[in-house]
Amino acid sequence: MTDPALVARVRAEVAAGIDPAGLLALYADPARRALLRERVRAAARAPVADGDLDALCAELFGFGPLQPLLDDPEITDVLVNGSNDVFVERGGRLMRVDVAFREPDDVAELAHRIAASVGRELTLERPFVDARMRDGSRANAVIAPIGGPSLSIRKFGSVSVPLRGPRPSWTADGLDETAADLLDECVRARASVLVSGATGSGKSTLLRSLAAAIPSEERLVVIEDTNELVLPHPHVVHLECVPGRDGVAIGIADLVANALRMRPDRILVGEVRTPREASALLEALSTGHEGSLTTLHAGSAAGALARLELLLARAGELGDMAISRHVAHAIDIIVHVARDRCGARSIREIAAVEESGVASLWRAGEHDVRMPVRLRSRLR
């Protein structure tokens, strides 16, 4: 266990001049982490074992005892139910790990640090926060009086998964080759694609896979809460939301509107969540900006269409019939992804958006692709 006196002295000498709100972002940068590590070693004024040095740095600048878990590439989620009650998801399965905080207050302190890193505060009036970290990881923190202190951290996955090939690939996990050809063709033909699925189902991973089919000469403008879509493309401009203390100061909808003035060939939106975001995206797609890619939380392709229409209805700008036509003209296909009980992620359905609703093109386990007239003419 780290010596409290040593922690206090090193904090005074090394961390005193660093903005507390920026500690986690600073420690996430590998180059700066290495520099901080050497500064801490020098400030210790005595030999410190590498393991103890890492623990000391993690306590001062990072996620404390959780840091080794967050650095483990095989772990996708870290869940803290209490100071001695920590779980991780590895390979799609939850398991308890032998990791503990010294005191319950240490969990609360880390929760406050996470909130501060994105310009938020945890208070009695607002005792929870959902934060997108600078590395793309997502953290949810809860404190009293509603519960906790507890943390739920989903790590940012930067692995690129191709549509075809040996595992990891989408065809290796059940996508038929003919269906993969269809997705390739849709992206190259500038069809607008909506990827749907539940939390952790692989929506962002599939978005990266589809973006690989975009011709290299096209200009992409990528809009996200935090830059996490690492794309294999030579001409990409990233726009990120700017959080404020009372919510998002510059949001997805603002950035979509600005992107229209940046001469994009394609607009990629990390996720559509609110009525205003849905309205801004559909407006962009309806004014000639074809071939866009985005994601949406939903339980099926039909559910994704219904949720998108509900968001537009809540925006209050269009009537029911106009909303259906608006969506049908803006979105060409919906690709639904899901995760099974073993943690494997796969494409379950590909559907076309028609005036009458969704028309299934392919479902998991099938070998034939159905092609409705509207989409066939769209791809010519």
N, C-alpha and C positions, 0 to 999 in steps of 0.2 A: 504494500500500500504506500502511496506517495506521501512523503513527509510534509505535513502542513506548513512547517516553517520554511522549507525549501520552496514550496509552491508560492508562499507569500513573498519571499525575497525575489524570486524570478519574475513573478507578476509585476512587482514594483519596478524592476529594472528593464524588462523586455516588453511587457504588455501595456505599461502605463501610457505610452504615447499613441496607442492604437485605438481607434474608435470602437467601442464594444459592439456596436451594431454591425461592424464590418469584419469581426473576427472570423466567423464561419466562412464567409466568402474568401477571406485571405488564406485561411488554412486549406481551402479546397483547391487552390492553385498549387500544383506540384513544385514549381520552382520556388514560390514563396514559402511553401512548407519546409523545403530543404534549408532555406536561409534562416527561417525562424528556429529550426532545430539546432543549427550551429550557434545561433545567438543564445539559445537556452543552455546549450552545453557550456558555453563560455561563462554565462552568468551563474552557473551552479558552483563554480570555483572548486570543484572536486570531481574526480572520475565518476561518471554515471553510466551504468550499463545501458546498452541500446534499448532494451525492453522498457526499462524504467524511464529513459529519456522520451520514448514514444508516448508512454502513458502520461508523463508530465506535460508534453506538448498538447496532447489531446485534451487534457483537463484545462489548460490555459486558453487554447485557441479553437479547439474542435468540439466534438460531441462526447468528450469524456470517455467512459468505459464502452460507449457504443462505437467509437471510432474504428476499432478492428473489424467490427461487423459491417460497417459501411464501406470499408476498404476491401472487403472480400467480394470478388467478382461473381461468386456463385450465389450470393444472397441478394434477393430482390426486395424484401420488405423487412423492416425492423419494427417490432411492436413492444412498447413498454407499458405494462399494466400497473407497475409499481416499482419501487426501488430494487426489489429482489425478484421481480416477475417479468422476465424479458423473453420474447419469442422472436424467431426469424422465419422467413419463408425461404427455403432452399430447394431447388428442383420442383417447385410447385407444391411443396408440403410444409406445413407449419410444425415447428419443433421448439421446445424450450431450450435455452442455452444457459450455461453457467457464467452469467455476467450479472453484476450487481453494482448499484450506486451505494456510496457510503451512507447517505441519509435520504429520506424522502424529499427533503428540501432541495437536494441536488437535482432531482428530476424537474422540480418547479423552476429552478434557476436556469436549467437548459431550455425549458419551454419558453421562458422570458427572453433568453438569448436568441432563440429561433425567431420569435416574433419581432424582436428588434432588428434582426438581419434583413427583414423585408419592410421595415418602416412601420411596423404595427406595435400595439401594446396589448398585453393581457391585463384586464382589469376586472373588478367585481361586476361591472356592468356588461363587459364583453369578455367572458372567461374562456374563450376558445379562439383559435386562429388556424387558418389554412394557408400555408406558406409555400411558395415555389422557390426553392433555393437556387443559387446562382449556377450550380452544376446541373440544374434540371430536375433534381430530386424534389419530391413533394412531402411536406411535413404537416401533420395536424397535431396541435397541442391543446390539451384541456386541463384546466385547473379548477379549484374550488371556486364557487359553491356548487357547480353542476357535476363535479366528479374529479377524478384524478388526484394528483397530477399524472397524466398519461401522455404518451407520444405514439404516433403512427407515422412511420417514414417509408415512403416508396422510393427506391433508388432509381435514378435515371439510367435507362438502358441504352447504350450507344451501339449495340451490335447490329450490323446490317444483315438482314435475312433476305436472300434472293427469292424470287418466285419459284425458280426451278433449281434442281441439283440435289446432291446428297444433303442429309440433315446437317445443319439447320437450313431448311427451306420450306416454303409453303406446299410444294408438291410432295415433299417427303412426309408431310403431315396431313395428306389427304386431298389436296387440291388436284383435280384432274388436269392433265396437260392441255386438253382442249380449252378448259376454263382459264388456265394460265395464259394461253394464247389470246383469249378474248380480252382479258384484263390489259395485256400488253397493247393490243390493238386499240382498245378504248382510250388509253392514256395517250398513245401516239396520235390518235385522230382528234384529240382535244375534247373528248367527252368530259363532262364535269362529274366527279366521283365523290360520293359521300361514304365514308367508312364508319360503320356503327358497331357497337359492342358495349359490354359492361366494363366497369373499372378493372384494369389489369388484364384485359382480354387480348391485348396486342394491337390496339388501334394505331398507335403512333409507329409501331414497328412496321405494320403493313403500309402505312402512309409513306414511309421511307422506301419500302420495296417498290411501290408503284411509281414513286418519283424517279426511280432509276431508269424508267422507260421514257422519260421526257427527253426529247432531242437536245443535244449539248449546245446548240446555237441559240436556244431560247433563254430569256431572262426570267428568273424566278424571284418573286417577293414572298418571303415566308414570314407569317405573323403568328406570334405565340406569346403566352404569358412570360415565359423565359425561354431563351434559345436552347432547344434540345434536339431539333431535327437536323442532324448532321447528314447532309445530302451529298451523294457522289456526283456533283454537278459543277461545272466551271464558272457559272454565272448566277450567283445567289446573293440576294440582299436580305438580311434579317432585320425585322422590326420587333421590338419587345415592349410589352406593357410596362408602365411605370406605376408602382403601388404608391398609395398615399395613406396617411394615418387614418383617414375615415373611409377607406376603400380604395378602389383603383382610380388613380388620377387620370391616366391615359390608358384606355381599354382597347379591346379587340376591335370594336366598332369604329373607334377613332382611327385606328391604324389601317383598317380596310379602306376607309374613305381616303386616307392619305396615299395609300398604295396605288389608287387609281391614277394619281398624278405622277407616278414614277415609271411610266412606260413599261408595265409588266406584260410579259407574254403569258405568265401563269401566276395566280395568287394561291398560296397554300396557307390555310388557316389551321393551326394546331388543334383547336377544339371550339365548337360553337355551343355556348351554354345559355345565353340570355336572349330575350326577345329583341333587344337592340342589336346584338351581334348577328342574329339570324336575319334580321331585316337588312342590315348593311351588306352582308354577304350575298343574299339573294338579289339585292339591287345591283351589286357589282356583276354578278353572273348574267343578269338580265340586260346589261348594257354593253354586251359584246366581249366580256372577259371570260372566254371559254376555257375549258381544260383545267379548271381549278380542282384542288383536292382539299378535303376537310374531314373532321371526325365529329361524332355526336354520340352521346350516351343513349343506348337503346337496347332492347332485348331481342329484336329481330329487324329484318329489313322493313317490314310493314310498320313495326313500331317506330323505326327511325323516321319514316315519312310522316306518321301521325304526330310525332313529337316536334318535328320541324314545323308542321302546319300549326300546332298548338302555340309554339313560340311566336310565329308570325301573327296569330290571332291575338295573343297577349300584347303584341306591339300596337295593336289597335289601328293599323293603317289601311287594312284591306278587309273586305267582306269575305265570307266563307268561300263562295264560288271563285272569287278573284284569287284567293290564297292558293287553292288547288291548281288553278291554271298557272299561277306564278311559279310554284314549286316544280310543276311538270315541265315548264319551259326552261327552268334554270338547272335542274339536276337530271343527269342522264341515267346513272346507275348507282345502286347502293350495294356495298360489299359488307356483309356481316361477319364478324369474327367472334369467337367464344373460347373459353377455357374450360376443359373438362375437370373431373374430380382429381385427376392425377397431376394437374397443372399444365398439361399440354395445350398449346394455343393453335387454333386452326381456323381456316375460312369455312364457314358453314353454309353460306348462301350468297349468290350474286343475283340481283334483281334489277330490272329496268323500271324507270318511273314513267308511267303512261298517264294520259288524261284521266283514266278511270282508276288509277292507283298503281300499285306495284305489280309487275309481271315477273315471276320467277324465271331466271335464265338457267340456273344451275344450283343444285343442292349437294351437300356432302354425300358421297357414296354413288353419285350418278356419273355417267361417262359421256352423256350427250348434253350439248348446249342448245337451248331454244333461243331463237333470235326473232323478236317481234319486229313488225314492219318499221316502226318509227326508229328504233335503234339501228336496224340494218341500213336504212337510208342515211342515218346520221354518220355512220362509219364509212360510207362510200367516198 
